[in-house]
Amino acid sequence: MSRFFGEIRQLGYVVKDIKAAMDYWSRTLGVGPWYYNPKVPIRNYQYRGQSYEPHNSVALANSGDVQVELIQTRNEVPSMYRDFQQAGNEGLQHVAYWTRQYDADLARLLGQGFKPVMGGEVGENGRFIYFDTEYHPGTVIELSEVLGPKGTLFDLIRQAADGWDGSDPVRPFPDLNTL
């Protein structure tokens, strides 16, 4: 556990082919089931202070208490994911820490000198922010709010992984507005 952030709750992998990645993780590694969203509804997205409209596909599954996120970019919108790929990388791009006290934790991290690069919102109470990696090249740190529907979704994904028997390995994301 990090004494600064708490537990790492998510490992985010940027992949070229999300369907092949879900297949590998479920068949070869036995991780699943995957909840797949072909176009994540991100609001208020910003990268380096500019607003954009990204089209990213995401799949989420748990291995124990750690959530695995697979991300495939679908357009050329500037992002840390695109930067990662343009540098010739594929694989682990970020580690995420979850919070129910987003404003307080964000203020603390900004006070410690962390520099935001990318952020936005997924659903109500689903803010997220990624920090600069200039002090450590490679894996990025994300702070992710897990209240409301996003938190409910993450709980559902964790529960589905408990005792998963390999059946129905890819499932659609439920509508966040109904959670």
Sine and cosine of phi, psi and omega as CSV:
sin_phi,cos_phi,sin_psi,cos_psi,sin_omega,cos_omega
0.00,0.00,0.66,-0.75,0.05,-1.00
-0.98,0.20,0.74,-0.67,0.04,-1.00
-0.95,0.30,-0.23,0.97,0.02,-1.00
-1.00,-0.06,-0.58,0.81,-0.17,-0.99
-0.88,-0.47,-0.31,0.95,-0.15,-0.99
1.00,-0.09,-0.46,-0.89,-0.05,-1.00
-0.98,0.21,0.61,-0.79,0.21,-0.98
-0.94,0.34,0.82,-0.57,-0.06,-1.00
-0.94,-0.33,-0.30,0.95,-0.05,-1.00
-0.55,-0.84,0.62,-0.79,0.15,-0.99
-0.91,-0.40,0.85,-0.52,-0.06,-1.00
-0.97,-0.26,0.87,-0.50,-0.02,-1.00
-0.94,-0.33,0.80,-0.60,0.12,-0.99
-1.00,-0.02,0.81,-0.59,-0.09,-1.00
-0.78,-0.62,0.40,-0.91,0.04,-1.00
-0.99,0.14,-0.53,0.85,-0.07,-1.00
-0.70,-0.71,0.99,-0.15,-0.12,-0.99
-0.91,0.40,-0.57,0.82,0.01,-1.00
-0.93,0.38,-0.65,0.76,0.06,-1.00
-0.91,0.42,-0.61,0.79,0.01,-1.00
-0.92,0.40,-0.67,0.74,0.05,-1.00
-0.88,0.47,-0.65,0.76,0.01,-1.00
-0.89,0.46,-0.72,0.70,0.02,-1.00
-0.88,0.48,-0.77,0.64,-0.05,-1.00
-0.89,0.46,-0.63,0.77,-0.04,-1.00
-0.98,0.20,-0.71,0.71,-0.06,-1.00
-0.98,0.20,-0.71,0.71,-0.11,-0.99
-1.00,0.06,-0.65,0.76,-0.06,-1.00
-0.99,-0.17,-0.23,0.97,0.02,-1.00
0.96,0.29,0.38,0.93,0.00,-1.00
-0.99,-0.13,0.76,-0.65,0.02,-1.00
0.26,-0.97,-0.10,-0.99,-0.03,1.00
-0.96,0.28,0.36,-0.93,0.00,-1.00
-0.99,-0.11,0.71,-0.70,0.13,-0.99
-0.97,-0.24,0.90,-0.43,-0.17,-0.99
-0.94,-0.35,0.74,-0.67,0.09,-1.00
-0.81,-0.58,0.92,-0.39,-0.05,-1.00
-0.93,0.37,-0.36,0.93,0.06,-1.00
-0.52,-0.86,0.98,-0.20,-0.03,-1.00
-0.94,0.35,0.78,-0.62,0.01,-1.00
-0.99,0.17,1.00,0.04,-0.03,-1.00
-1.00,-0.07,0.79,-0.61,0.06,-1.00
-0.95,-0.30,0.43,-0.90,0.09,-1.00
0.80,0.59,0.60,0.80,-0.01,-1.00
-0.96,0.29,0.71,-0.70,0.08,-1.00
-0.67,-0.74,0.61,-0.79,0.11,-0.99
-0.76,-0.65,0.86,-0.51,-0.02,-1.00
0.76,0.65,0.68,0.73,0.10,-0.99
0.99,0.12,-0.02,1.00,0.01,-1.00
-0.94,-0.34,0.59,-0.81,0.03,-1.00
-1.00,0.02,0.63,-0.77,0.02,-1.00
-0.57,-0.82,0.13,-0.99,0.09,-1.00
-0.84,-0.54,1.00,-0.02,-0.03,-1.00
-0.97,0.24,0.45,-0.89,0.17,-0.99
-0.84,-0.53,0.98,-0.21,0.01,-1.00
-0.85,-0.52,0.65,-0.76,0.17,-0.98
-0.99,-0.13,0.64,-0.77,-0.05,-1.00
-0.70,-0.71,0.60,-0.80,0.14,-0.99
-0.77,-0.64,0.68,-0.74,-0.04,-1.00
-0.80,-0.60,0.67,-0.74,0.12,-0.99
-0.48,-0.88,0.28,-0.96,0.04,-1.00
-0.91,-0.40,0.52,-0.85,0.24,-0.97
-0.83,-0.56,0.99,-0.16,-0.15,-0.99
0.91,0.41,-0.72,-0.69,-0.01,-1.00
-1.00,0.08,-0.09,1.00,-0.03,-1.00
-0.99,-0.12,0.79,-0.61,0.06,-1.00
-1.00,0.01,0.66,-0.75,0.09,-1.00
-0.96,-0.28,0.77,-0.64,0.04,-1.00
-0.90,-0.45,0.78,-0.63,0.11,-0.99
-0.95,-0.30,0.73,-0.68,-0.09,-1.00
-0.78,-0.63,0.78,-0.62,0.13,-0.99
-0.83,-0.56,0.85,-0.53,0.06,-1.00
-0.97,0.23,0.62,-0.78,-0.05,-1.00
-0.89,-0.45,-0.10,0.99,0.09,-1.00
-0.64,-0.77,0.00,-1.00,-0.10,-0.99
-0.99,-0.10,0.36,0.93,0.02,-1.00
-0.88,0.48,0.71,-0.70,0.05,-1.00
-0.85,0.53,0.70,-0.71,0.02,-1.00
-0.29,-0.96,0.24,-0.97,0.09,-1.00
-0.94,0.35,-0.45,0.89,0.07,-1.00
-0.92,0.40,-0.73,0.69,0.01,-1.00
-0.90,0.44,-0.67,0.74,0.05,-1.00
-0.83,0.55,-0.69,0.72,0.00,-1.00
-0.86,0.50,-0.73,0.69,0.00,-1.00
-0.93,0.37,-0.65,0.76,-0.01,-1.00
-0.91,0.41,-0.36,0.93,0.08,-1.00
-0.99,0.13,0.06,1.00,0.04,-1.00
1.00,0.01,0.27,0.96,-0.07,-1.00
-0.98,-0.20,0.45,-0.89,0.21,-0.98
-0.52,-0.85,0.68,-0.74,0.00,-1.00
0.78,-0.63,-0.51,-0.86,-0.09,-1.00
-0.89,0.46,0.88,-0.47,-0.04,-1.00
-0.93,-0.36,-0.53,0.85,0.01,-1.00
-0.51,-0.86,0.37,-0.93,0.22,-0.97
-0.90,-0.44,0.65,-0.76,-0.05,-1.00
-0.89,-0.46,0.61,-0.79,0.13,-0.99
-0.92,-0.38,0.72,-0.70,-0.04,-1.00
-0.99,-0.16,0.54,-0.84,-0.02,-1.00
-0.61,-0.80,0.52,-0.85,0.16,-0.99
-0.96,-0.29,0.03,1.00,0.02,-1.00
-0.80,-0.60,0.86,0.51,-0.15,-0.99
-0.83,0.55,-0.78,0.62,-0.07,-1.00
-0.86,0.50,-0.71,0.71,-0.01,-1.00
-0.92,0.39,-0.69,0.72,0.00,-1.00
-0.92,0.39,-0.64,0.77,0.04,-1.00
-0.89,0.46,-0.71,0.71,0.02,-1.00
-0.87,0.49,-0.66,0.75,0.01,-1.00
-0.89,0.46,-0.71,0.70,-0.03,-1.00
-0.93,0.38,-0.64,0.77,0.07,-1.00
-0.88,0.47,-0.64,0.77,0.05,-1.00
-0.90,0.43,-0.43,0.90,0.04,-1.00
-1.00,0.05,0.01,1.00,0.07,-1.00
0.99,-0.14,0.07,1.00,0.06,-1.00
-0.93,0.38,0.65,-0.76,-0.07,-1.00
-0.92,-0.39,0.89,-0.46,0.02,-1.00
-0.93,0.38,0.60,-0.80,0.05,-1.00
-0.85,-0.52,-0.67,0.74,-0.13,-0.99
-0.60,-0.80,0.62,-0.78,0.04,-1.00
-0.23,-0.97,0.09,-1.00,0.02,-1.00
0.11,-0.99,-0.36,-0.93,-0.02,-1.00
-0.65,-0.76,0.62,-0.79,0.13,-0.99
-0.82,-0.57,0.96,-0.28,-0.04,-1.00
0.94,0.33,-0.03,-1.00,0.04,-1.00
-0.96,0.27,0.70,-0.72,-0.02,-1.00
0.84,0.54,0.66,0.75,0.00,-1.00
-0.77,-0.63,0.68,0.74,0.00,-1.00
-0.95,0.33,0.46,-0.89,0.07,-1.00
-0.55,-0.84,0.45,-0.90,0.03,-1.00
-0.52,-0.86,0.66,-0.75,0.05,-1.00
-0.93,-0.36,0.62,-0.78,-0.05,-1.00
-0.96,-0.27,0.41,-0.91,0.01,-1.00
-0.86,0.51,0.48,-0.88,-0.01,-1.00
-0.93,-0.38,0.30,0.95,-0.08,-1.00
-0.86,0.51,-0.45,0.89,0.00,-1.00
-1.00,0.08,-0.20,0.98,0.03,-1.00
-0.41,-0.91,0.99,-0.15,-0.01,-1.00
-0.89,0.46,0.63,-0.78,0.02,-1.00
0.91,-0.41,-0.79,-0.61,-0.14,-0.99
-0.87,0.49,0.74,-0.67,-0.05,-1.00
-1.00,-0.03,0.43,-0.90,0.08,-1.00
-0.97,-0.23,0.76,-0.65,0.07,-1.00
-0.90,-0.44,0.64,-0.76,0.18,-0.98
-0.94,-0.34,0.84,-0.55,-0.12,-0.99
-0.80,-0.60,0.81,-0.58,0.03,-1.00
-0.98,0.22,0.73,-0.68,-0.04,-1.00
-0.79,-0.61,0.83,0.56,0.12,-0.99
-0.95,-0.31,0.16,-0.99,0.12,-0.99
0.86,0.50,-0.53,-0.85,-0.08,-1.00
-0.86,0.52,-0.61,0.79,0.00,-1.00
-0.89,0.45,-0.68,0.73,0.05,-1.00
-0.89,0.45,-0.64,0.77,0.05,-1.00
-0.89,0.45,-0.68,0.73,0.04,-1.00
-0.87,0.50,-0.72,0.69,-0.02,-1.00
-0.89,0.46,-0.60,0.80,0.07,-1.00
-0.90,0.44,-0.68,0.73,0.01,-1.00
-0.87,0.49,-0.69,0.72,-0.01,-1.00
-0.90,0.43,-0.67,0.75,0.02,-1.00
-0.89,0.46,-0.70,0.71,-0.02,-1.00
-0.91,0.41,-0.61,0.79,0.00,-1.00
-0.90,0.43,-0.50,0.86,-0.02,-1.00
-0.96,0.27,-0.45,0.89,0.00,-1.00
-0.89,0.46,0.90,-0.43,0.04,-1.00
0.94,0.35,0.32,0.95,-0.01,-1.00
-0.84,0.54,0.73,-0.68,-0.08,-1.00
-0.99,-0.16,0.12,0.99,0.02,-1.00
1.00,-0.07,-0.15,0.99,0.00,-1.00
-0.99,0.17,0.44,-0.90,0.06,-1.00
0.75,0.67,0.88,0.48,-0.15,-0.99
-0.93,0.36,-0.39,0.92,0.01,-1.00
-0.82,-0.58,0.82,-0.57,-0.06,-1.00
-0.79,-0.61,0.50,-0.87,0.03,-1.00
-0.95,0.31,0.50,-0.87,0.14,-0.99
-0.89,0.46,0.71,-0.70,0.18,-0.98
-0.94,0.33,0.39,-0.92,0.04,-1.00
-0.93,0.37,0.87,-0.50,-0.03,-1.00
-0.87,0.50,-0.43,0.90,-0.01,-1.00
-0.96,0.29,-0.25,0.97,-0.01,-1.00
-0.97,-0.23,-0.05,1.00,-0.01,-1.00
-1.00,0.07,0.00,0.00,0.00,0.00
